[in-house]
């Protein structure tokens, strides 16, 4: 994925998350800016974006290594599944920290 696509996806994520608190405000609200909810959403979005890129790179490297050595494909796929599960666990912890 090119750098321009990554920057565009990050900009789109920030725009989508930043509009949510504005639309959800009551008429008598005096809060200006993102507020706590908006910042929590940005933190969770960055966490998920980083994990998506990381697991994508992990899968790409695994497929490439399986193509080079097909005889160890079973070991590689097992290792990739365990690693992806550990990354997902860390992601859920990160999202939980963002939302608290």
C-alpha positions in Angstrom: 0.0 0.0 0.0 1.5 3.3 -1.0 2.2 6.1 1.4 -0.4 8.4 -0.3 -3.2 5.8 0.2 -2.2 5.4 3.9 -2.3 9.2 4.4 -5.6 9.4 2.6 -7.2 6.6 4.8 -5.9 8.3 7.9 -7.4 11.7 6.8 -10.7 10.1 6.0 -10.8 8.3 9.4 -10.1 11.6 11.2 -12.9 13.4 9.2 -15.4 10.7 9.9 -14.7 10.5 13.6 -14.5 14.3 14.1 -18.0 14.9 12.8 -19.7 12.4 15.1 -19.5 14.5 18.4 -20.8 17.6 16.5 -23.9 15.8 15.3 -24.7 14.3 18.7 -24.7 17.5 20.7 -27.8 18.8 22.4 -29.0 22.4 21.8 -27.9 23.6 25.2 -24.4 22.1 25.1 -21.5 24.6 25.6 -18.7 22.1 24.9 -16.4 23.2 22.1 -14.2 20.9 20.1 -13.9 17.1 20.1 -14.7 16.5 23.7 -13.7 13.2 25.4 -15.9 11.0 23.2 -14.3 12.2 20.0 -10.8 11.7 21.3 -11.7 8.2 22.5 -12.9 7.4 19.0 -9.8 8.8 17.4 -7.6 6.7 19.8 -9.6 3.5 19.0 -9.5 4.2 15.3 -5.7 4.7 15.3 -5.4 1.4 17.3 -7.5 -0.5 14.8 -5.8 1.1 11.8 -2.4 0.1 13.1 -3.5 -3.5 13.8 -5.0 -3.8 10.4 -1.8 -2.7 8.7 0.3 -5.0 11.0 -1.8 -8.1 10.4 -1.8 -7.3 6.6 2.0 -7.3 6.6 2.1 -10.5 8.7 -0.2 -12.3 6.2 1.7 -11.0 3.2 5.0 -12.2 4.7 3.4 -15.6 5.5 2.1 -16.1 2.0 5.4 -15.1 0.5 7.3 -17.6 2.7 4.8 -20.4 2.0 5.3 -19.8 -1.7 9.1 -20.0 -1.3 9.0 -23.2 0.9 5.7 -25.1 0.5 6.9 -28.0 2.7 6.7 -25.8 5.8 3.4 -24.2 5.0 1.6 -25.9 7.9 4.1 -24.6 10.5 3.9 -21.1 9.0 0.2 -21.0 9.0 0.0 -22.2 12.6 2.5 -19.6 13.7 0.6 -16.9 11.8 -2.7 -17.8 13.4 -1.2 -17.7 16.9 0.5 -14.4 16.3 -2.6 -12.8 14.8 -4.6 -14.0 17.8 -2.1 -12.3 20.1 -2.2 -9.1 18.1 -6.0 -9.1 18.3 -5.8 -9.6 22.1 -3.5 -6.6 22.4 -5.9 -4.6 20.1 -8.9 -5.3 22.3 -6.9 -4.2 25.3 -5.9 -1.0 23.5 -9.5 -0.3 22.5 -10.6 -0.9 26.1 -8.1 1.6 27.4 -9.2 4.1 24.8 -12.8 3.7 25.8 -12.4 3.9 29.6 
